[in-house]
Amino acid sequence: MKTIKAILHKLIPSFVLEIIKLNYYNFKNKTYHFSKRQSLYITHEKGLWKATTLKPLYFLVHDIDKYEAYYHIKKGDVVFDAGANEGALSIIYAKKVGKEGKVFSFEPDAINIKLLNKNLSFNTEIEHIRLIEKGLWDEEAEIDFFEAGSVGSSMFYEDKNSKRVSIKAISIDSFIANENITKLDFIKMDIEGAEIKALKGAVNTIKKFQPNFAIASYHLVEGKLTHIAVEEFFKSINYPFKTVFYDDSEIITYAGSSVLK
């Protein structure tokens, strides 16, 4: 299959391949529509929202559906996008919550932040995203971070293309207190193994606001998949949760009242 793709890339001009891809993914996906304007990609969920990004969201749209499998983001919500990467989900969440809501995007990787800001610049009508250039942890601290400019950036994993840097980290409880946030509806979390640290720094927030969670919990820390530790955490505070194992090897732990419906 890889050989066939390599041959096609050599024989067919890139702009023709892009048209083929757009038509293919539009045919395959009936919920979302994809198009391209010059060098930018436009994704929209028919009649609901439209996002403009540097890269196509052919595969990211599956994450939209998975993260909101139990709790559906609505107008006026306050959302934390923990591990915002290049900001595509933050932009979509901002479109969903509208001007009445707020999205806080947590991303410590400087390379990702640069791309995130570019994506934000293409969606100028959004004024209710706030970028927090920090990692989430169980306390305010400066910690080592392996910066890779990708979804693989982590406090725990040293990718061959990453470099060790020092980043600032904050707990969710401290951030909530510092910013005088009065409600929190949904937390999407994909922070490459730091989920337990972040959850331990959110105990007061969970008690006060009872937010709904969708946590990517397929990471491996100290030889153990993080969904096990995430489940143990929610059990310890008697908080409802449910872990779903998807066919593509994705594991997401959902938590909050939405899993009881």
N, C-alpha and C positions, 0 to 999 in steps of 0.2 A: 504493500500500500504506500509506504514512504517513497519507494522508487517511482511509482506511478505519479505521485504528487510532484516529485522533483522534475520529472519529464514534462508534466503539464506546465509547471512554472517556467520552464525554459522555452517551451513552444508557444505559449499563449501570453500576450501582453498583460501586464499587471492590472491595467484598468478593466480589461475584459474579464479577468478572473474575479475582480471585485464585483462586477455586475452579476456574474454567475453566482457568487456567494450571496449577494443581497437577495436575488430571486429565490435561491435555494432555502435560505433561512426564513424568508417571508412565506414561502410555501409550507415549510415545516412547522412554523409557529403561527398559530391563529390568534393568539392573544396580543402579541407585540408586532409592531411594524418597524422595519429598518430601511433607512435611506442614507444617502451621502450627498453632502454639499461641499464641493471643492475637497479640502483635506479633512473635513469634519464629518462625524457620523451622528445621525439623528435617530433616536429610538423613541417610540411612543406607544403607550397603551391606549388603545383607541378610545377617544373621548375623555380621557382622564388626565394624562400628563405627557409631556414631551421633554426629553433631555438631549443636550448636544455635548458630545465628548470627542476627545482625540482618537480614541480607539473604539472599534465596534463592540457592542454589548451582546453579541450573539449568544454567549454562554452565561454572562452575568445575569441575564433575565431569569435563569433557573434559580439563582440565589434569591431573587426577589420573592418568588413563589415559596421557596423553602422557608426563608426567614419569617414570612408572614403566614405560615401554615395554620397557626392558632390565633395569633393576635393580628388584626388588620389595622394598619396605621390610618388614622382619620384626621379630619380637619381639627385644628386646635391642639393636637398632641404635642408633647415635649418628648423628643427622641434623642438618645445617645447612640451615635454610630462609633463604636469602639473598634479601632482598626479600620479606619476609613480608606486606607490605601490611596487611590487616585480620585476618590470622591464621587464616583458614579452613584453609589447607593445613597450617599448623603444628599445629592441633588434630587434624586427621585423621592426620597423621604420628605425633602423640603417642599417639593411640588404637592405631595399628598397632604402635609399638615397645613399648607397655606399660610397666609400672613398672620393668621391667628395663633399659629404654633411656632415651634422653634426646634432646630436641629443642632446638636453639639457634636462636632466631628473630632475625634481624638486620633491623632496620627503623629508619631515621633520621628519617622524616617524622612530626612531632609529631601531626598530624591523624590519620594512620593508626594511630599508637601508641594514641591515645585509643580508637579503635574496636576495635583489637586487644585492649586490656585489657577492654573491655566484652564482647567475644566470649568471652574467657577466663573471665569471671565467670559465664557461662551454662553452662560445662562444668567445674563445680567438682571433679569427680572426677579431673581432670588436675592432677598436681603436678610433672610432669617436663618442663615447658616452661620455658625460661629466655629472657626477652626481653633482647636486646642493643640498646640504643637508639643504635646507631652504624651508619655506612656501612662497606662493605668497600672497601679500597684497597690499595696496595702498601706502605704504611707507616702508622705512627701519625701522624695529622695533623688539623688543623682545615681544612676545605675549604668552598668555597661550594657551596650546594645549592639547587635550585629546588623549593621545597615546594609541592605542589599538592593534597595530601590525596587522592591517587588513584594508579592504577598508572602515571601519567605523571610522577610526581616523579622528578627526575634531577639528577645532577651536571653533565649536558651540555646538556639541553634546557630552554629557558625557555618554558613554556606560558603562554598569555595569562592564565590564572587562577592562575599560580604566583607565589610571592614568594621573593626571594633571602634565604637565611638561612645562618648558619655552623653546620656540624655537626661532630661528632667522627667520625673514621674510624679504622679499625684494620685491620691485615693479618690474614689467617687464620693465618699462621705465628706472629705475636705473640700472638694470642688463644689458640691451642693451647698455647703455652709458658706464658703467664700463668695459664691455668686448669688446667694439668697434665692435659690431656685425653690419655687413653691409647689411644683408638681413634676412628676416624671412618669410617663406612660409606658415607654418601651425602650429596651436596651438590646441592640444587636451587637454581638461581641465575637470578634475573630482576631485574637491577639497572640496567636502562635505560642501557646503554652502558658501564657501569663494569666489565664482565666481565673485560677484559684486565688492567686494574689489579689486580683482585681475584685473578686467576690468578697474576700475577707475584708477588703477596704470599703465595702458597701453595705455592711450589716445594718447600720442605722438608717440608711436610705431605704433599704428593703422594708424595714419595720414601719417607717413613716409613710412611704408612698406606694408600697406594694406594686412595683412595676412588673410588667411582663418582660420575659427574656427570650431571646433566641441566640444560643451560644454554640459556635462551631467547636465541637468537643472531640475532634478526631486526632488531636495532637498527641505526641508521645513525650512525656516528661518522666525522667528517672525510670524508664522502662514500663511505664503505665499509661494507658490511654486516658486522656483528661476527662472523658465523660464519667469515668468511675469516681474520680475526686470531686467533680462537679455535683454528681448525684449525692455523694456523701455530705457535701456542704449543705445542699438544700434539705436533706434529711435532718441534719443537725439543728436547723432553725425551723423545722416543721413547715416548709414552704412547698406548695404543690409543684411537681415537675414531671416531665416525660421525655425520654430519650428516643429519637427515631433514627434507625439505621437505613440509609437510602441505598438504592441499587448501585449508585456510582461511587460507593465507599464513603460518602459524606455521612458524618454523624452530627446531629444537632440536638442539644438538650434545651427543651423549652421549659419555662417556669412561669408561675403566676396564675391568676384566676382563670385565664383563657384556656388552660389545659384541662379544666374541669368541665367545660361546656360540651 
